[in-house]
Amino acid sequence: MKLYITAASPYARKCRIVAREKGLADRIEEVAVDPYANAPELLACNPLVQVPTLIAEDGLPLNDSPVICEYLDALGDGPRLLPEGGAERLRVRRLETLANGALEMGVKLLLEKRRPEQERSPSWMVRWTANMGRALDALEAAAPDAARLDMGVITAGVAVTWTGFRHPDFDWKAGRPKLAALQSALEARPSFRETAPV
């Protein structure tokens, strides 16, 4: 299998963590690409030219980190990171969606900050910052537990680390001691240490 990534992408990091947790890392070639330069090999398998993109074992290209992670979860060894059904699956998906939402707001904010100053929208930046904070507050209230590793917990850990990495002026730890503890516990795991954003 082949996984197209950028080293700083939180969405790619989720997939890389799942690959390691499920014992699949040695079966996946990680290929760093520049999606903003329309990397030809990425464009050939993903018309949106986005990372992560996984070329599955049967050659099928898979896009979007939740889809890729679900595929890897089913393919790999060990306990399922995404329960197969029922209330527990909804609980995990809810956490994953909240964390993905925080990431989405953070990515929008980052891209807006990269635009020339005269092209930036202060009102959207305020809104995305507020939305990101509210999503993190909801995750804090949900109190994800690092000892109960699942896709919601992994995504929450990835989200807070990436937020601190890309938005150092946003104090995500303030008032969120449970998320701070979660981050500390998760970043000690080999799968997280090996995929730290750079």
ABEGO torsion letter per residue (X at the ends): XBBBBBAABAAAAAAAAAAAAAGAAAABBBBBBBAAAGBAAAAAABAAGBOBBBBBAAGBBBBEAAAAAAAAAAABBEBBABBABEAAAAAAAAAAAAAAAAAAAAAAAAAAAABBAAABBAAAAAAAAAAAAAAAAAAAAAGBBAABBBAAAAAAAAAAAAAAAABAABBAABGBAAAAAAAAAAAABAAAAAABBX
